[in-house]
Amino acid sequence: MTQTAKAVLITGASSGLGAATARRLAADGHRVFLGARRTERLEQLVQEIAEEGGSAGFRRLDVTDAADMRAFAEAARAEFGRVDVLVNNAGVMPLSRLAAARTEEWDRMIDVNLRGVLHGIAAALPVMREQGSGQFVNIASVGAYEVSPTAVVYCATKFAVRAVSEGLRQESDGSIRVSVISPGVTESELVDHLADAEARQIMKTYRSVAMPASAIADAIAYAIAQPPEVDVNEIVVRPTAGAQ
């Protein structure tokens, strides 16, 4: 149980890493406000957290819509009175080689993985500046450090998340903390519906060793738990037995 309960907003919270983070932070005593498109899952998760004695709320969220993201942040502040932390977790990963020219999938990754993070910053930063404190936890990937076949555009969006995060940190007056969490292969739904046959086969091998989502939730909890004068900028978490 944390000594300082924070109001934590989590995007992409209906499954995988987002849901695991919600459970972990609620168990630590934080108040969590969850956003995703699948509201039936959010409702169930909020109920589970409440049954465990935690505090949680939710709102349907499309991170590609800037107005919707602002409404999400406003709803969280209305419920909890503050916006202490925003976990920019929502992401998609429809992999394929560039030659396949799946431009709609490229656009979707740019819209969710990068534009969604920017929308989150635009929505929460004014609130945090008004409060005089706050923290962004942006979820990148080991793909933010290296590029692999079929994952070129995905990696590009994650490289960009690191760049945006570093820029935000440098622009801060010291009151806003910025953390980048970069998971290696983690159990999730990200590759469950890959349309590209080659990418499906590559991911079958690539993901043969995967960490539980709770491992990344632990890293996020660590970054949030540090005292105000400590800013954990980057954490890379990989499975011990795997290359990624």
Stockholm file with secondary structure:
# STOCKHOLM 1.0

chainA/1-244         MTQTAKAVLITGASSGLGAATARRLAADGHRVFLGARRTERLEQLVQEIAEEGGSAGFRRLDVTDAADMRAFAEAARAEFGRVDVLVNNAGVMPLSRLAAARTEEWDRMIDVNLRGVLHGIAAALPVMREQGSGQFVNIASVGAYEVSPTAVVYCATKFAVRAVSEGLRQESDGSIRVSVISPGVTESELVDHLADAEARQIMKTYRSVAMPASAIADAIAYAIAQPPEVDVNEIVVRPTAGAQ
#=GR chainA/1-244 SS CCSSCCEEEEESTTSHHHHHHHHHHHHTTCEEEEEESCHHHHHHHHHHHHHTTCEEEEEECCTTCHHHHHHHHHHHHHHHSCCCEEEECCCCCCCCCGGGCCHHHHHHHIIIIIIHHHHHHHHHHHHHHHHTCEEEEEECCGGGTCCCTTCHHHHHHHHHHHHHHHHHHHHSCSSEEEEEEEECSBCSSTTTTCCCHHHHHHHHHHTSSCBCHHHHHHHHHHHHHSCTTCCCCEEEECCTTSCC
#=GC SS_cons         CCSSCCEEEEESTTSHHHHHHHHHHHHTTCEEEEEESCHHHHHHHHHHHHHTTCEEEEEECCTTCHHHHHHHHHHHHHHHSCCCEEEECCCCCCCCCGGGCCHHHHHHHIIIIIIHHHHHHHHHHHHHHHHTCEEEEEECCGGGTCCCTTCHHHHHHHHHHHHHHHHHHHHSCSSEEEEEEEECSBCSSTTTTCCCHHHHHHHHHHTSSCBCHHHHHHHHHHHHHSCTTCCCCEEEECCTTSCC
//
